[in-house]
Amino acid sequence: MNLRRDVFQAIADPTRRAILLLLASQSMTAGAIASNFDTSRPTVSKHLQILTTCELLAQEQNGREIYYHLNPQKMKEIADFIEQFRQLWDDRFNKLESIMKNYKLNQ
């Protein structure tokens, strides 16, 4: 059975989030990425595979090396989705703040 992973399953894992943060500033090879973790290289490779399958990372071959880099369009899709919830919570906190100010004034 082949389970399809979505981007939110991919970013739920702390190691994969750390990989995304590493690649936010520069492209890196799998070996360079793996050197930042205390896990085995095959484990990091599996994380890279998941992130690539979900299109959060893209691969680019340069000679014999494969470099991984962020896919900014996919990251923007995630940010756009989450933005709706941020706005919802901002509105709720603003209403709560208004209620608390009115409560303090009426005390």
DSSP file with accessible surface (Angstrom, degrees, kcal/mol):
  #  RESIDUE AA STRUCTURE BP1 BP2  ACC     N-H-->O    O-->H-N    N-H-->O    O-->H-N    TCO  KAPPA ALPHA  PHI   PSI    X-CA   Y-CA   Z-CA
    1    1 A M              0   0  214      0, 0.0     2,-0.8     0, 0.0     0, 0.0   0.000 360.0 360.0 360.0 129.8    0.0    0.0    0.0
    2    2 A N        -     0   0  160      2,-0.0     2,-0.5     0, 0.0     0, 0.0  -0.871 360.0-159.2-106.2 104.6    1.4    3.4   -1.0
    3    3 A L        -     0   0  129     -2,-0.8     2,-0.5     1,-0.0     0, 0.0  -0.732  12.9-136.1 -85.9 129.3    0.4    6.1    1.3
    4    4 A R        -     0   0  205     -2,-0.5     2,-0.3    50,-0.0    50,-0.0  -0.714  16.9-146.9 -85.4 128.3    0.6    9.6   -0.1
    5    5 A R        -     0   0  103     -2,-0.5     2,-0.2    45,-0.1    -1,-0.0  -0.734   7.7-149.3 -92.7 145.1    2.1   12.1    2.3
    6    6 A D     >  -     0   0   65     -2,-0.3     4,-2.0     1,-0.1     3,-0.4  -0.628  32.0 -99.8-105.8 172.8    1.0   15.7    2.3
    7    7 A V  H  > S+     0   0   22      1,-0.2     4,-2.6    -2,-0.2     5,-0.2   0.839 120.8  55.3 -62.9 -31.7    3.1   18.7    3.2
    8    8 A F  H  > S+     0   0   78      2,-0.2     4,-0.7     1,-0.2    -1,-0.2   0.854 107.3  48.9 -74.7 -31.5    1.6   19.0    6.7
    9    9 A Q  H  > S+     0   0   96     -3,-0.4     4,-0.5     2,-0.2     3,-0.4   0.897 112.1  51.6 -66.3 -39.5    2.6   15.4    7.5
   10   10 A A  H >< S+     0   0    0     -4,-2.0     3,-0.9     1,-0.2    -2,-0.2   0.930 112.5  42.5 -64.1 -44.9    6.1   16.2    6.2
   11   11 A I  H 3< S+     0   0   35     -4,-2.6    -1,-0.2     1,-0.2    -2,-0.2   0.561  95.6  80.3 -84.2  -2.9    6.6   19.3    8.3
   12   12 A A  H 3< S+     0   0   66     -4,-0.7    -1,-0.2    -3,-0.4    -2,-0.2   0.792  77.5  83.6 -69.8 -24.5    5.1   17.6   11.4
   13   13 A D  S <X S-     0   0   43     -3,-0.9     4,-2.1    -4,-0.5     5,-0.2  -0.649  75.6-144.4 -84.3 128.5    8.5   15.9   12.0
   14   14 A P  H  > S+     0   0   80      0, 0.0     4,-2.3     0, 0.0    -1,-0.1   0.849  99.0  54.5 -62.6 -32.7   11.1   18.0   13.8
   15   15 A T  H  > S+     0   0   35      2,-0.2     4,-2.3     1,-0.2     5,-0.1   0.927 108.7  48.2 -67.3 -41.3   14.0   16.6   11.8
   16   16 A R  H  > S+     0   0   20      2,-0.2     4,-2.3     1,-0.2    -1,-0.2   0.893 110.3  51.5 -67.3 -36.7   12.3   17.6    8.5
   17   17 A R  H  X S+     0   0  116     -4,-2.1     4,-2.3     1,-0.2    -1,-0.2   0.921 109.4  51.0 -64.1 -39.0   11.6   21.1    9.9
   18   18 A A  H  X S+     0   0   37     -4,-2.3     4,-2.4     2,-0.2    -2,-0.2   0.894 108.2  52.0 -64.6 -38.1   15.3   21.4   10.8
   19   19 A I  H  X S+     0   0    0     -4,-2.3     4,-2.2     2,-0.2    -1,-0.2   0.927 108.4  51.0 -63.1 -43.6   16.3   20.3    7.3
   20   20 A L  H  X S+     0   0   14     -4,-2.3     4,-0.6     1,-0.2    -2,-0.2   0.913 110.0  49.9 -60.6 -41.3   14.0   23.0    5.9
   21   21 A L  H >< S+     0   0  137     -4,-2.3     3,-0.8     1,-0.2     4,-0.4   0.902 109.3  51.9 -64.5 -40.2   15.6   25.6    8.1
   22   22 A L  H >X S+     0   0   44     -4,-2.4     3,-0.7     1,-0.2     4,-0.6   0.895 112.8  44.9 -60.0 -41.3   19.1   24.4    7.0
   23   23 A L  H 3< S+     0   0    5     -4,-2.2    47,-0.7     1,-0.2    -1,-0.2   0.468  88.9  88.9 -86.0  -0.6   18.1   24.8    3.4
   24   24 A A  T << S+     0   0   67     -3,-0.8    -1,-0.2    -4,-0.6    -2,-0.2   0.820  99.8  31.1 -65.1 -29.6   16.5   28.2    3.8
   25   25 A S  T <4 S+     0   0  104     -3,-0.7     2,-0.3    -4,-0.4    -1,-0.2   0.680 129.2   3.9-104.6 -21.1   19.7   30.0    3.3
   26   26 A Q     <  -     0   0  119     -4,-0.6    -1,-0.3    42,-0.0     2,-0.2  -0.993  70.0-102.0-161.0 155.6   21.6   27.7    0.9
   27   27 A S        -     0   0   56     -2,-0.3     2,-0.3    -3,-0.1    42,-0.2  -0.528  43.1-175.7 -75.5 147.6   21.5   24.5   -1.2
   28   28 A M  E     -A   68   0A  20     40,-1.8    40,-3.2    -2,-0.2     2,-0.1  -0.982  24.9-114.2-144.0 156.3   23.2   21.5    0.3
   29   29 A T  E  >  -A   67   0A  21     -2,-0.3     4,-2.4    38,-0.2     5,-0.2  -0.421  37.8-106.9 -81.1 165.5   24.1   18.0   -0.6
   30   30 A A  H  > S+     0   0   12     36,-0.6     4,-3.0     1,-0.2     5,-0.2   0.901 121.5  52.2 -60.3 -40.1   22.6   15.1    1.3
   31   31 A G  H  > S+     0   0   24      2,-0.2     4,-1.7     1,-0.2    -1,-0.2   0.905 109.1  48.4 -63.6 -42.5   26.0   14.5    3.0
   32   32 A A  H  4 S+     0   0   33      2,-0.2     4,-0.3     1,-0.2    -1,-0.2   0.895 113.8  47.5 -65.3 -38.0   26.3   18.1    4.1
   33   33 A I  H >< S+     0   0    0     -4,-2.4     3,-1.9     1,-0.2    -2,-0.2   0.950 110.2  52.1 -66.3 -47.4   22.7   18.0    5.4
   34   34 A A  H >< S+     0   0   12     -4,-3.0     3,-2.1     1,-0.3     5,-0.2   0.822  96.8  68.0 -61.2 -29.8   23.4   14.7    7.2
   35   35 A S  T 3< S+     0   0   96     -4,-1.7    -1,-0.3     1,-0.3    -2,-0.2   0.672  93.3  60.7 -66.6 -12.6   26.5   16.1    8.9
   36   36 A N  T <  S+     0   0   88     -3,-1.9     2,-0.3    -4,-0.3    -1,-0.3   0.416 101.0  64.7 -91.1   1.0   24.2   18.4   10.9
   37   37 A F  S <  S-     0   0   41     -3,-2.1     7,-0.0     2,-0.2     4,-0.0  -0.900  72.4-136.6-128.6 155.1   22.3   15.5   12.6
   38   38 A D  S    S+     0   0  175     -2,-0.3     2,-0.2     2,-0.0    -3,-0.1   0.265  79.9  92.4 -90.2  10.2   23.1   12.7   15.0
   39   39 A T  S    S-     0   0   63     -5,-0.2    -2,-0.2     1,-0.1     5,-0.0  -0.536  87.6 -83.5 -99.0 170.5   21.1   10.2   12.9
   40   40 A S     >  -     0   0   60     -2,-0.2     4,-2.0     1,-0.1     3,-0.2  -0.291  35.0-115.8 -71.7 156.9   22.4    7.9   10.2
   41   41 A R  H  > S+     0   0  142      1,-0.2     4,-2.9     2,-0.2     5,-0.2   0.896 115.7  56.0 -61.5 -40.8   22.7    9.2    6.6
   42   42 A P  H  > S+     0   0   95      0, 0.0     4,-2.0     0, 0.0    -1,-0.2   0.880 106.2  52.2 -59.8 -34.1   20.0    6.7    5.3
   43   43 A T  H  > S+     0   0   59      2,-0.2     4,-2.0     1,-0.2    -2,-0.2   0.938 111.1  45.7 -65.5 -44.8   17.6    8.2    7.9
   44   44 A V  H  X S+     0   0    1     -4,-2.0     4,-2.6     1,-0.2    -1,-0.2   0.910 110.1  55.4 -63.8 -39.0   18.4   11.7    6.6
   45   45 A S  H  X S+     0   0   48     -4,-2.9     4,-2.4     1,-0.2    -1,-0.2   0.890 105.6  52.0 -60.7 -38.2   18.0   10.4    3.1
   46   46 A K  H  X S+     0   0  107     -4,-2.0     4,-2.3     2,-0.2    -1,-0.2   0.921 109.3  49.4 -64.7 -41.4   14.5    9.1    3.9
   47   47 A H  H  X S+     0   0   20     -4,-2.0     4,-2.6     1,-0.2    -2,-0.2   0.918 111.0  49.9 -62.2 -42.4   13.6   12.6    5.3
   48   48 A L  H  X S+     0   0    0     -4,-2.6     4,-2.4     1,-0.2    -2,-0.2   0.895 108.7  52.8 -63.0 -39.2   14.9   14.2    2.1
   49   49 A Q  H  X S+     0   0  103     -4,-2.4     4,-2.9     2,-0.2    -1,-0.2   0.920 110.2  47.3 -61.9 -44.6   12.9   11.8    0.0
   50   50 A I  H  X S+     0   0    8     -4,-2.3     4,-2.2     2,-0.2     6,-0.2   0.939 113.1  47.9 -63.2 -47.0    9.7   12.6    1.9
   51   51 A L  H  <>S+     0   0    0     -4,-2.6     5,-2.4     1,-0.2     6,-1.4   0.871 114.3  47.4 -63.2 -34.9   10.3   16.4    1.6
   52   52 A T  H ><5S+     0   0   35     -4,-2.4     3,-1.7     4,-0.2    -2,-0.2   0.916 109.4  52.7 -72.3 -42.0   11.1   16.0   -2.1
   53   53 A T  H 3<5S+     0   0   99     -4,-2.9    -2,-0.2     1,-0.3    -1,-0.2   0.881 109.8  49.2 -59.8 -37.7    8.0   13.8   -2.7
   54   54 A C  T 3<5S-     0   0    9     -4,-2.2    -1,-0.3    -5,-0.2    -2,-0.2   0.398 115.5-121.0 -81.9   1.4    5.9   16.6   -1.1
   55   55 A E  T < 5S+     0   0  112     -3,-1.7    19,-0.3     2,-0.2    -3,-0.2   0.671  81.2 120.8  66.6  20.1    7.6   19.1   -3.3
   56   56 A L  S   <S+     0   0    0     -5,-2.4    15,-2.5    -6,-0.2     2,-0.3   0.775  78.2  36.7 -78.9 -26.7    8.9   21.1   -0.4
   57   57 A L  E    S-B   70   0A   4     -6,-1.4     2,-0.3    13,-0.3    13,-0.2  -0.915  71.4-157.3-120.9 152.4   12.4   20.4   -1.7
   58   58 A A  E     -B   69   0A  32     11,-2.8    11,-2.2    -2,-0.3     2,-0.4  -0.903  13.7-134.9-122.9 154.3   13.8   20.3   -5.2
   59   59 A Q  E     -B   68   0A 101     -2,-0.3     2,-0.4     9,-0.2     9,-0.2  -0.871  16.0-173.0-109.7 146.1   16.9   18.5   -6.4
   60   60 A E  E     -B   67   0A 113      7,-2.4     7,-3.1    -2,-0.4     2,-0.4  -0.981  17.7-139.4-140.1 122.8   19.5   19.9   -8.8
   61   61 A Q  E     +B   66   0A 129     -2,-0.4     2,-0.4     5,-0.2     5,-0.2  -0.676  19.9 178.4 -83.7 131.9   22.4   17.8  -10.1
   62   62 A N  E >   -B   65   0A 109      3,-3.2     3,-1.6    -2,-0.4     2,-0.3  -0.874  66.6 -53.6-132.9  97.5   25.7   19.6  -10.3
   63   63 A G  T 3  S-     0   0   61     -2,-0.4    -1,-0.0     1,-0.3     0, 0.0  -0.545 120.7 -20.7  68.3-126.8   28.3   17.2  -11.7
   64   64 A R  T 3  S+     0   0  236     -2,-0.3     2,-0.3    -3,-0.1    -1,-0.3   0.577 123.6  87.8 -87.6 -12.5   28.2   14.1   -9.5
   65   65 A E  E <   - B   0  62A  96     -3,-1.6    -3,-3.2   -36,-0.0     2,-0.5  -0.669  64.4-148.2 -92.8 145.0   26.5   15.9   -6.6
   66   66 A I  E     - B   0  61A  59     -2,-0.3   -36,-0.6    -5,-0.2     2,-0.4  -0.957  16.2-157.7-109.0 124.1   22.8   16.4   -6.0
   67   67 A Y  E     -AB  29  60A  79     -7,-3.1    -7,-2.4    -2,-0.5     2,-0.4  -0.843   2.9-148.5-103.3 139.4   22.0   19.6   -4.2
   68   68 A Y  E     +AB  28  59A  27    -40,-3.2   -40,-1.8    -2,-0.4     2,-0.3  -0.849  21.5 170.3-105.1 140.1   18.7   20.1   -2.4
   69   69 A H  E     - B   0  58A  51    -11,-2.2   -11,-2.8    -2,-0.4   -45,-0.1  -0.975  37.4 -89.3-145.9 157.8   17.0   23.4   -2.1
   70   70 A L  E     - B   0  57A  36    -47,-0.7   -13,-0.3    -2,-0.3     3,-0.1  -0.353  28.0-133.2 -64.3 146.8   13.7   24.8   -0.9
   71   71 A N     >  -     0   0   43    -15,-2.5     4,-2.0     1,-0.2     3,-0.3  -0.870  20.3-166.1 -97.8  98.7   10.8   25.0   -3.3
   72   72 A P  H  > S+     0   0   98      0, 0.0     4,-2.3     0, 0.0    -1,-0.2   0.843  82.4  57.8 -61.4 -30.8    9.7   28.6   -2.5
   73   73 A Q  H  > S+     0   0  114      2,-0.2     4,-1.9     1,-0.2     5,-0.1   0.932 108.5  45.0 -65.7 -42.5    6.3   28.2   -4.3
   74   74 A K  H  > S+     0   0   38     -3,-0.3     4,-1.8   -19,-0.3    -1,-0.2   0.899 111.9  52.4 -67.8 -39.0    5.3   25.2   -2.1
   75   75 A M  H  X S+     0   0   61     -4,-2.0     4,-2.4     1,-0.2    -1,-0.2   0.896 108.0  52.4 -62.9 -37.2    6.5   27.0    1.0
   76   76 A K  H  X S+     0   0  105     -4,-2.3     4,-3.0     1,-0.2    -2,-0.2   0.896 104.5  55.7 -66.2 -37.9    4.3   30.0    0.0
   77   77 A E  H  X S+     0   0   92     -4,-1.9     4,-2.0     2,-0.2    -1,-0.2   0.911 109.5  46.8 -59.7 -41.6    1.3   27.7   -0.4
   78   78 A I  H  X S+     0   0   16     -4,-1.8     4,-2.6     2,-0.2     5,-0.2   0.940 112.8  48.9 -65.0 -46.5    1.8   26.5    3.2
   79   79 A A  H  X S+     0   0   54     -4,-2.4     4,-2.2     1,-0.2    -2,-0.2   0.907 110.3  51.4 -61.5 -41.2    2.2   30.1    4.4
   80   80 A D  H  X S+     0   0   79     -4,-3.0     4,-0.9     2,-0.2    -1,-0.2   0.895 111.1  48.1 -63.3 -39.7   -1.0   31.2    2.6
   81   81 A F  H >X S+     0   0   92     -4,-2.0     3,-0.7    -5,-0.2     4,-0.6   0.942 114.0  45.5 -65.6 -45.4   -3.0   28.4    4.1
   82   82 A I  H >X S+     0   0   83     -4,-2.6     4,-2.0     1,-0.2     3,-0.8   0.833  99.5  71.0 -69.1 -29.6   -1.7   29.1    7.6
   83   83 A E  H 3X S+     0   0   63     -4,-2.2     4,-2.6     1,-0.3    -1,-0.2   0.863  90.4  60.4 -56.7 -37.1   -2.3   32.8    7.2
   84   84 A Q  H <X S+     0   0  116     -4,-0.9     4,-1.8    -3,-0.7    -1,-0.3   0.898 107.9  44.4 -57.8 -41.4   -6.1   32.3    7.3
   85   85 A F  H <X S+     0   0   98     -3,-0.8     4,-2.6    -4,-0.6    -1,-0.2   0.858 109.6  55.2 -73.5 -35.7   -5.8   30.8   10.8
   86   86 A R  H  X S+     0   0  118     -4,-2.0     4,-2.7     2,-0.2    -2,-0.2   0.939 109.5  47.5 -61.6 -43.8   -3.4   33.6   12.0
   87   87 A Q  H  X S+     0   0  100     -4,-2.6     4,-2.4     2,-0.2    -2,-0.2   0.907 110.3  52.7 -64.2 -41.1   -6.0   36.2   10.9
   88   88 A L  H  X S+     0   0   69     -4,-1.8     4,-2.1    -5,-0.2    -2,-0.2   0.945 113.1  43.2 -59.8 -47.2   -8.7   34.3   12.7
   89   89 A W  H  X S+     0   0  123     -4,-2.6     4,-2.8     2,-0.2     5,-0.2   0.875 110.9  55.1 -70.5 -35.0   -6.8   34.1   15.9
   90   90 A D  H  X S+     0   0   65     -4,-2.7     4,-2.4    -5,-0.2    -1,-0.2   0.934 109.1  48.7 -60.4 -44.2   -5.7   37.8   15.6
   91   91 A D  H  X S+     0   0   93     -4,-2.4     4,-2.2     2,-0.2    -2,-0.2   0.923 112.2  48.2 -61.4 -43.7   -9.3   38.8   15.4
   92   92 A R  H  X S+     0   0  130     -4,-2.1     4,-2.3     1,-0.2    -2,-0.2   0.916 112.6  47.4 -65.0 -43.2  -10.3   36.6   18.4
   93   93 A F  H  X S+     0   0  119     -4,-2.8     4,-2.7     2,-0.2    -1,-0.2   0.885 110.4  53.0 -67.4 -35.8   -7.4   38.0   20.5
   94   94 A N  H  X S+     0   0   92     -4,-2.4     4,-2.2    -5,-0.2    -2,-0.2   0.913 110.1  48.0 -64.5 -40.2   -8.3   41.6   19.5
   95   95 A K  H  X S+     0   0  146     -4,-2.2     4,-2.4     2,-0.2    -2,-0.2   0.916 112.1  49.2 -64.5 -43.4  -11.9   41.0   20.6
   96   96 A L  H  X S+     0   0   92     -4,-2.3     4,-2.6     2,-0.2    -2,-0.2   0.918 109.9  51.4 -62.4 -42.1  -10.8   39.5   23.9
   97   97 A E  H  X S+     0   0  102     -4,-2.7     4,-2.3     1,-0.2    -2,-0.2   0.923 109.9  49.9 -61.6 -41.3   -8.5   42.5   24.4
   98   98 A S  H  X S+     0   0   63     -4,-2.2     4,-2.3     1,-0.2    -1,-0.2   0.914 110.7  49.3 -63.4 -43.2  -11.4   44.9   23.8
   99   99 A I  H  X S+     0   0  106     -4,-2.4     4,-2.4     1,-0.2    -2,-0.2   0.921 111.1  49.6 -62.0 -43.6  -13.6   43.0   26.2
  100  100 A M  H  X S+     0   0   89     -4,-2.6     4,-2.3     2,-0.2    -2,-0.2   0.891 109.8  50.9 -65.8 -38.0  -10.9   43.1   28.9
  101  101 A K  H  X S+     0   0  123     -4,-2.3     4,-2.1     2,-0.2    -1,-0.2   0.922 111.9  47.4 -64.4 -44.2  -10.3   46.9   28.4
  102  102 A N  H  X S+     0   0   86     -4,-2.3     4,-1.7     2,-0.2    -2,-0.2   0.891 110.7  52.5 -64.1 -38.4  -14.1   47.5   28.8
  103  103 A Y  H  < S+     0   0  135     -4,-2.4     4,-0.4     1,-0.2    -2,-0.2   0.926 110.0  47.6 -62.5 -44.8  -14.2   45.3   31.9
  104  104 A K  H >< S+     0   0  155     -4,-2.3     3,-0.8     1,-0.2    -1,-0.2   0.875 110.6  52.2 -66.3 -37.7  -11.3   47.2   33.5
  105  105 A L  H 3< S+     0   0  137     -4,-2.1    -1,-0.2     1,-0.2    -2,-0.2   0.842 109.6  49.6 -66.5 -33.1  -13.0   50.5   32.7
  106  106 A N  T 3<        0   0  139     -4,-1.7    -1,-0.2    -5,-0.2    -2,-0.2   0.427 360.0 360.0 -88.0   1.1  -16.2   49.4   34.3
  107  107 A Q    <         0   0  156     -3,-0.8    -3,-0.0    -4,-0.4    -4,-0.0  -0.437 360.0 360.0 -81.6 360.0  -14.6   48.2   37.5
